[in-house]
Amino acid sequence: MDPFSQLILAISVTSFLSFQWLFHRVSPWVSTRISPSFLCLSDKQKVEWNSRTVSTFHALLVGLFCLYILLFDEAVNEDPVWGDPTLVKINVAITTGYLISDLLLIFYYWKAIGDKFFVVHHLAALYAYYYVLGQGTLPYFANFRLLAEFSTPCVNQRWFFEVLGYPKSSRPNMANGVAMAAVFFLVRIAVMPVYYSRMYSIYGTEDFYLVPWGGRFAWICSSICLDIMNIMWMHKIARGCYRVLRSGHPKKAASPQENGKTD
């Protein structure tokens, strides 16, 4: 194994251990100080809370790294199939460690956060990332898909507000709902023409056929399936946001005490 491959393996292992540490130690410690109501949650809610906290941290870390690569990595942008995948591999290695960590937590805490969809999603992502980490193919497209992580924090924040008892018409909930709809549209829907125009420009070329069949399958089929789901989710998010905005003027968020919770 060459030195860089050893580095990528070390990053994946470090990522895995770091996200386990964040889940078991950092999130509970920080959460009790930021939101004392965390202590009043059920054990299942605490598990999901910690899981979503780690998810938000991963999304921001990987999303910002992804944006940097898209803006400044000329090698990947000029050759989306075989461009120097160094930075992309590092970013994907971080995500790989997170996905394996999250899979382990999903199986261990199945009654609290078990979800067959997420298991399939994580396994499919790991299969696709094998071609990036193992063969260095399609770095531009692998990195581009990570833009979607920017919508994760708002989705998680919606759950945090819900479990803390904030009304849907409260100002924080409404602001987060609008932000969620806007960011989801920007990073998952509005970018589709850019993504598929690059895919079309590569399709049928010599570089395209140099990619192993499994890599092409993972790239094209997973992209189409994910974006069909993104369109469906966008429709639901837009409808939900529209209903909340029409429901009336935003109300002041109820405190935990007003919602029957004590610290």
PyMOL commands that set and color helices and strands:
alter all, ss='L'
color gray80, all
select helices_A, chain A and resi 3-34+36-40+43-72+74-78+86-108+110-113+116-135+139-163+171-189+192-202+206-210+213-246
alter helices_A, ss='H'
color red, helices_A
deselect
rebuild
show_as cartoon
